[in-house]
Amino acid sequence: MSATIDSTSTRRDPAAIAAAAEQVAKAHHRMLDALSRVVVGQRDVLELLLMGIFCRGHCILEGVPGLAKTLMIASLARLLSISFNRIQFTPDLMPSDITGTEILQENKDSGERVLRFVKGPVFANLVLADEINRTPPKTQAALLQAMQENHVTVSGHTFDLPQPFFVLGTQNPIESEGTYPLPEAQLDRFMFKISVDYPSLDEEIRVATSTTSRQAAQLEPLLTAADILRIQEIVRDVIVAEPVASYAVRLARATRPTDASSPPDIRRWLSWGAGPRACQSLLLAAKARALLDGRPNVSFADIRGVAKPVLRHRLVTSFTAESEGVKADAIIDRILDGLSETA
């Protein structure tokens, strides 16, 4: 793949973008086929993870225990041939357990003592923040600078993180005791919130039989870090027509109760809506969706296809919505039903 995709040739060149999109789509299908040998089902989740990675975005996976969230992420790291670290978040985890710490080291020759920084597990291409809501806000915040700026600062010194860099967090939606919900500012840094659901009957039979036998599928790397960086550049070259961009922005604005375009029901159900970062995520995610499908331009369907994972964690529901049992996904559906493709 490295030899066939050149990100520099796709700048403002529709023909080059179309050719690159075709190559990326082929790689995309090979990756999904390889992952399906290890992870049964969950194809939509895997596609969203790939879209997030190719957009330089971070993701939260929310699902009950036992749905292969950790397996998906670890398998993805092997397939992409990038470094991978897992951090198990617990109530006693400290910020230095994530970013790293300075230790006092003595020079055996001179006897001089110097401070040396020992890098923490955040220094990897792919970081799995397992059960990210089980650690206090002080430790959760240790990831904020890394997620936003791709570096960490310790004792006044700034250290760059390896590129590409992604944080994939997991959450269990059942338990609330002993958890610390992520603050809105940090949730907004995650491009997607991906809901991981139970497998179908046939898929669960395959899971049960494959995991209780001697057979173990092996994954061979299909992409490198350099390939990922090139695809990330190509994503930004995918063409978005002005009406499609307007549709994405109007969709985000319709979630804001104070906006004139917000429907009456939405004003009742939402206390706060999505901010400008949601508009950026909608367009980038739609570009990646089109690229992985082999298309050089974004459609209205691409915007609608990524609306829920982009918006669901950026909406703050009101007491009215909670009392009526209205969830964020249902609110997004209501907005999409009433939103015209023409301004």
BASE-33883 format. One record per atom (N, C-alpha, C): residue in three letters; z, y, x. Coordinates in steps of 0.05 Angstrom, whole numbers, plus 5000, padded with zeros to 4 digits. Layout:
alaZYX/...
END
This chain:
met500049765016/met500050005000/met500050255017/ser501350245040/ser501550475057/ser498750565066/ala496950385069/ala494350445079/ala492450555058/thr493150525032/thr491350605011/thr492150854996/ile494650934999/ile495551174984/ile496251395004/asp494951615001/asp495351855018/asp496152085000/ser498652165001/ser499652374983/ser498352644988/thr497452685013/thr496252955019/thr493552985005/ser492152764998/ser489452784987/ser489552844957/thr491852824944/thr492052854915/thr492653134906/arg492953314925/arg493653594917/arg491253724904/arg491653794878/arg489653934862/arg486953804862/asp486953544865/asp484453384865/asp484653174843/pro483653214819/pro483953024797/pro482852744804/ala480652734819/ala479452474826/ala481352314844/ala482552454864/ala484452334882/ala486952244868/ile487852404849/ile490252334833/ile489652084817/ala487352064805/ala486551834789/ala486451584806/ala485351604830/ala485151374848/ala487951284857/ala489651484864/ala492451414872/ala493951294849/ala493551394824/ala494951284801/ala494150994796/glu491650924801/glu490850644798/glu492250464818/gln492550564843/gln493850404864/gln496850374857/val498150594848/val500950584842/val501450404818/ala499650404798/ala499950234775/ala499849934784/lys498049874802/lys497949594812/lys500549514826/ala501549694843/ala504049634856/ala506349614836/his506249774816/his508349764795/his508349494781/his506049394774/his505949124761/his506848904780/arg506248924805/arg507148724824/arg510148734827/met511348974826/met514248994828/met515648884804/leu514548944780/leu515748834756/leu515548534754/asp513248424763/asp512948134763/asp514948004783/ala515348124806/ala517248014825/ala520048034815/leu520748254803/leu523548284792/leu524048094769/ser521948034754/ser522347854731/ser523047574740/arg522647504765/arg523447244775/arg526447234780/val527647464783/val530547474788/val532047574764/val531047774751/val532347894727/val530647814702/val531947674684/val530547584660/val530647814639/gly528347894629/gly528248104609/gly528748374622/gln529848554605/gln530648824614/gln528248974627/arg525848924618/arg523449054630/arg523549354626/asp524349454603/asp524549744599/asp526549874618/val528749734623/val530749844641/val529549854670/leu528249644678/leu527049644705/leu524949864708/glu523349904687/glu521350114689/glu522650394691/leu524750434676/leu526150694678/leu527350734706/leu528450514718/leu529550534745/leu527350614765/leu525050494762/leu522850554780/leu521950844776/met521850934751/met521051214746/met523051404758/gly525651334755/gly527651514767/gly527451524797/ile526951304810/ile526651304839/ile524251464848/phe521951434834/phe519551574842/phe519651874835/cys521651954819/cys522052234813/cys524252364830/arg525452204849/arg527752294864/arg530152354846/gly530352194825/gly532552234806/gly534652024808/his537052094798/his539251904797/his539551804769/cys540751564766/cys540851444739/cys543651324734/ile544451324709/ile546851174700/ile545950954682/leu546950714687/leu546350484670/leu548950414654/glu548750424628/glu551050374611/glu550550114595/gly552349924598/gly552149674583/gly554649514588/val555149324570/val557549154572/val557348974597/pro559548864606/pro559448694630/pro557648444626/gly556448364648/gly554948114647/gly551948144641/leu550948394640/leu548148444633/leu546348484658/ala547348404681/ala545848404706/ala545148684716/lys546848884711/lys546349154720/lys546449164751/thr548449044763/thr548749044792/thr546448874804/leu545848654792/leu543648484803/leu541048634803/met540448784781/met537948934780/met537749134803/ile539949274808/ile539849484829/ile539649364856/ala541149154862/ala541049024888/ala538248894892/ser537048784872/ser534348664874/ser532348874879/leu532649104866/leu530849334870/leu530949424899/ala533249434911/ala533549524939/ala532049334957/arg532349064952/arg530948874969/arg527948894966/leu527048944942/leu524148964936/leu522949214950/leu524549424951/leu523549674962/leu524049694992/ser525449495004/ser525949495032/ser527349745042/ile529549815028/ile531150055035/ile534049965038/ser535550135052/ser538450075056/ser539950105030/phe541949935026/phe543449925001/phe546349895006/asn548050054992/asn550950034994/asn552050034965/arg554049874961/arg555449864935/arg558249974939/ile559050164921/ile561750274921/ile563050194895/gln565150044896/gln566649964872/gln568650184866/phe568250334845/phe569950554838/phe572550454825/thr574750544836/thr577450464826/thr579150714824/pro581350704809/pro583050944807/pro584251044833/asp584450864854/asp585650954879/asp583551024900/leu580951034892/leu578851104911/leu579051394919/met578851454945/met578951734954/met576251834962/pro575852104962/pro573252214970/pro572252124997/ser574052095016/ser573352005043/ser572351715043/asp573151565023/asp572151285021/asp569151275014/ile568151505004/ile565351524997/ile563751665019/thr564651905027/thr563152065046/thr563551985075/gly565851875081/gly566551815109/gly568951975118/thr569851925142/thr572252065152/thr572052095182/glu573652275193/glu573752315222/glu576152155233/ile575552025256/ile577651875270/ile577951985298/leu580351965308/leu580952065335/leu580351835355/gln578551895373/gln577551695392/gln578051795421/glu579051615437/glu579651685465/glu577451595483/asn576551775501/asn574651705521/asn576051555544/lys575251305548/lys576651135568/lys576351245596/asp574251375602/asp573751485630/asp575451735635/ser575251925616/ser576552185621/ser579352205608/gly579952025589/gly582452045575/gly582452255553/glu580252395550/glu580052605530/glu579852485502/arg581152615483/arg581052525455/arg579352705439/val577452585425/val575552745408/val575452625380/leu574752795361/leu574352695334/leu571552595331/arg571252365319/arg568552245314/arg568352185284/phe566052275273/phe565652225244/phe564551945240/val565851795222/val564951535215/val563751555187/lys561151495185/lys559751535159/lys560751335138/gly560951435114/gly561751265091/gly559351125078/pro559850975057/pro557750825044/pro555650995030/val556151255027/val554151425014/val551651465032/phe551951395057/phe549751415076/phe547951165074/ala546451155052/ala544550935048/ala542351045030/asn540050915030/asn537851005013/asn538550974983/leu539850744977/leu540550684949/leu543550624948/val544950794933/val547850764930/val548550674901/leu549850444899/leu550750354873/leu553650444869/ala553950624849/ala556650724842/ala557650554819/asp558850324825/asp559550134804/asp562050224789/glu561750234762/glu563850334744/glu564750604753/ile562850794754/ile563251054764/ile565451214749/asn565951134724/asn567951284708/asn570751174711/arg571251004731/arg573850894735/arg575451024757/thr574251244768/thr575651384790/thr576151674781/pro578251804791/pro578852074782/pro576752274789/pro576652504775/pro574652714779/pro574452804809/lys576652814823/lys576552894851/lys574652724867/thr574752464862/thr573052274877/thr570252274865/gln569952294839/gln567352324827/gln565852554839/ala567252784843/ala565953024853/ala564952994882/ala565952784896/ala564952744924/ala561952674924/leu560952584901/leu558152514900/leu556352754892/leu557652974882/leu556053194871/leu554153314892/gln555353384915/gln553653514936/gln551553324946/ala552253074949/ala550252874958/ala547952854938/met548552844912/met546552814892/met544753054890/gln545853294893/gln544353534888/gln542853634914/glu544153604937/glu543153724961/glu542353524983/asn542853264978/asn542053054997/asn543453085024/his545853195024/his547453185048/his550453215040/val552253155059/val555053185054/val556353355075/thr558453495068/thr559853665087/thr562653565091/val563353505116/val566053415122/val567153585145/ser569453705141/ser570853865162/ser568954085173/gly567354205155/gly565654415163/gly562954335175/his562554075178/his560053975190/his558353845168/thr555853905168/thr553953805148/thr552353575159/phe552253355144/phe550753115153/phe548653045132/asp546153025141/asp543952955123/asp544052665115/leu543252605091/leu543152335081/leu540352225086/pro540151955089/pro537551835093/pro535651885069/gln533151905075/gln531151945053/gln529351695051/pro528651615027/pro529551725001/pro532451654995/phe533651804976/phe536451764970/phe536851774940/phe538151564929/phe538651544901/phe541551444896/val542651544874/val545251444865/val544751314837/leu545451054835/leu545250914810/leu548050834802/gly549050954781/gly551750904771/gly551750714748/thr553950554745/thr554150384721/thr556750454706/gln556650414680/gln558950464662/gln559150244642/asn561650184634/asn562249994613/asn562950164588/pro561350144566/pro561950314543/pro564250224525/ile565349984531/ile567349874513/ile570149994519/glu570949974545/glu573650054552/glu573950354557/ser576050474546/ser576650754551/ser579250784566/glu580950584565/glu583550604580/glu583050574610/gly584250764625/gly583950754654/gly581250864663/thr579851014646/thr577351124654/thr577451434654/tyr575651554669/tyr575451844671/tyr572551924665/pro572052014641/pro569252084634/pro568152294653/leu565652254661/leu564452444679/leu564152724667/pro564752934682/pro564453204671/pro561553264665/glu561053444646/glu558353514638/glu556553604662/ala557753754680/ala556253854703/ala555153624720/gln556753414723/gln555853184739/gln553953004723/leu554452974697/leu552552824681/leu549752944682/asp549653214683/asp547053354683/asp545553294709/arg546853214730/arg545553144755/arg544052874753/phe544852714734/phe543452454730/phe540952504713/met538752414723/met536152454709/met536152284684/phe536952034685/phe536851844663/phe539651734657/lys540151694632/lys542351514624/lys540951284609/ile541151054621/ile539650814611/ile541450624597/ser540850564572/ser542450374557/ser541450094562/val543249924571/val542649644577/val543649474554/asp541849344539/asp542649194515/asp542748894521/tyr543748744502/tyr543848454504/tyr540948344505/pro540548124519/pro537947994519/pro537347854493/ser534747804488/ser534047654464/ser534947364467/leu534647204446/leu535446924446/leu533946764468/asp531246794469/asp529746644489/asp530446734517/glu530846994521/glu531647094547/glu534346994556/glu536246974537/glu538946884544/glu538946584550/ile537146434537/ile536946144544/ile535846124573/arg533946284580/arg532846284608/arg535046364628/val536646564621/val538846654639/val540746424643/ala541546294621/ala543546074623/ala542445844639/thr539945774636/thr538845534651/thr538345604680/ser537245844685/ser536445914713/ser538945964730/thr541046074719/thr543446134735/thr545345894739/thr544745674725/thr546445434728/thr544945214742/ser542745274755/ser541245074770/ser541245134799/arg540044964815/arg539945004844/arg537845214853/gln535945254835/gln533745434842/gln534645724844/ala533745854865/ala534346144869/ala531846284878/ala530946484862/ala528546624868/ala528946804892/gln526946834909/gln527047004932/gln525147244928/leu526147474938/leu524547714935/leu523447804963/glu520947854964/glu519747964988/glu519148264985/pro519848425005/pro519348715002/pro516448774996/leu516048954977/leu513349034970/leu512649324978/leu514749494980/leu514449774988/leu516349835011/thr515850055025/thr517650155045/thr518650425037/ala520550525052/ala521650795047/ala519351005049/ala517550965068/ala515351155071/ala513551145046/asp513050905035/asp511450885011/asp512751034987/ile515351004985/ile516851144963/ile516551444966/leu516851544990/leu516551834995/leu513751934987/arg511751774994/arg508951844987/arg508551854956/ile509651654943/ile509351644914/ile510851874901/gln513151944912/gln514652174902/gln512952434903/glu511352464924/glu509652694926/glu507352684906/ile506252444902/ile504052414883/ile504952474854/val507452394848/val508452444821/val508252734814/arg508852904833/arg508753194828/arg505953304825/asp503953144833/asp501153234830/asp499953144804/val501252974789/val500252884763/val499853134745/ile497653134730/ile496953374715/ile498353384688/val499453624682/val500753674656/val499353914643/ala498153854620/ala496854074606/ala498954264594/glu498154514590/glu500054714580/glu501254644553/pro499754534533/pro501054454508/pro503154234511/val502654044530/val504553834535/val507153944547/ala506854124567/ala509154244579/ala510754404558/ser509254544541/ser510554704519/ser512154514501/tyr510954284495/tyr512354094477/tyr514953994489/ala514953944516/ala517353854529/ala519554064528/val518754314533/val520754534533/val521754574505/arg520054574485/arg520954604457/arg522754384448/leu522254144459/leu524053914452/leu526853964463/ala527054054488/ala529654104499/ala531054344485/arg529554544478/arg530754774464/arg531654714436/ala530354524423/ala531154444396/ala533854304395/thr534854224418/thr537554094419/thr539754304420/arg539054554423/arg541154764427/arg541754884400/pro544254864391/pro545054954364/pro544555254360/thr544655414382/thr544255704379/thr541355784380/asp539555604385/asp536655674386/asp535455684358/ala533655874354/ala532455914328/ala530855674319/ser529755524339/ser528055294332/ser529655044325/ser532255054328/ser533954824323/ser534154774293/pro533554524283/pro533754464254/pro536654484245/pro537054534219/pro539754564208/pro541654334214/asp540554084211/asp542253854216/asp543153844245/ile541453924263/ile542153914292/ile544354114297/arg544254344284/arg546454544288/arg549154434279/arg549054264259/arg551554144249/arg552553924268/trp550653774280/trp551453544295/trp551953594325/leu550953814335/leu551253864364/leu552854114369/ser554754094389/ser556154324398/ser554654464421/trp553454304438/trp551954404461/trp549454234464/gly547254364472/gly544754214476/gly544054194506/ala541654104511/ala540654064538/ala539854324551/gly540354344578/gly539754584593/gly536954564606/pro536254764622/pro533654774635/pro533054534653/arg535154414664/arg534754174681/arg533553944664/ala534153944639/ala532953734621/ala529953774619/cys529054024617/cys526154074616/cys524753964641/gln525954014664/gln524853924689/gln524753614689/ser526853494680/ser527053194680/ser525053084661/leu524653204638/leu522653104618/leu519853104630/leu519153324644/leu516453334655/leu516153144678/leu518053134696/leu517852954719/leu517752664710/ala519552594692/ala519652314682/ala516952244668/ala515852434653/ala513352374639/ala511052344660/lys511152504681/lys509152474702/lys509352194715/ala511752104721/ala512151834732/ala511251624713/arg511751654688/arg510951454667/arg507951434666/ala506551664667/ala503651664667/ala502551534693/leu503851604716/leu502851494741/leu503151184742/leu505451084733/leu505950794734/leu504050654714/asp503050794695/asp501150684676/asp498250714686/gly497850834709/gly495250864721/gly493651104710/arg495151304698/arg493751544687/arg494351784704/pro492451964708/pro492852204725/pro493952444710/asn494352414683/asn495352644668/asn497352554647/val499152734639/val501352674621/val500452714592/ser501352534574/ser500752564546/ser503252634530/phe502952704505/phe505252754488/phe506952504485/ala505652274485/ala507152014482/ala508951974506/asp508152064530/asp509852034554/asp512452194551/ile512152444539/ile514552604535/ile516452464515/arg515252364493/arg516952224473/arg518151974485/gly516651834503/gly517651584514/gly520051614532/val520351854544/val522651894562/val524852064550/ala524452154525/ala526252344513/ala529152244512/lys529551994503/lys532251894499/lys533751864526/pro532651724546/pro534151704571/pro534651974585/val532952164580/val533352424593/val535352594578/leu535452574551/leu537052764535/leu539752654526/arg539952384523/arg542352284509/arg544952354522/his545052384548/his547652454562/his547952754565/arg546052904556/arg546153194559/arg546953334532/leu547353174512/leu548053284485/leu551053244480/val552253454471/val555153444464/val555353444434/thr555953224422/thr556053204393/thr558553344382/ser558353444357/ser560553584344/ser562353384330/phe564553484319/phe566353324304/phe564953214279/thr563153384267/thr561653304243/thr560053054249/ala558653054272/ala556952824279/ala558652574283/glu560952604296/glu562752384302/glu563852274275/ser564552444257/ser565752354232/ser563652224214/glu561052294218/glu558952174202/glu557651944217/gly558651884241/gly557551654256/gly554751694267/val554051944272/val551352014282/val551452014312/lys549751844325/lys549651824354/lys547452004366/ala547652034392/ala545652214405/ala542852114402/asp542351854403/asp539651744400/asp538551804373/ala540151794352/ala539251854325/ala538552154322/ile540052324336/ile539452604336/ile536852664349/ile536352534372/ile533852564386/ile531452474369/asp531852254355/asp529752154337/asp529152364315/arg531252484304/arg530852684283/arg529352924294/ile529953014318/ile528553234330/ile525553164335/leu525052924345/leu522352844351/leu520752824325/asp521952734304/asp520452704278/asp519652974268/gly521253184273/gly520553444262/gly519153634281/leu518653544306/leu517453714326/leu514353684327/ser512953904322/ser510053894322/ser508953904351/glu506653774355/glu505453784382/glu504154054387/thr503754214366/thr502654484370/thr504854684365/ala504854884382/ala507055094381/ala506755254355/
END
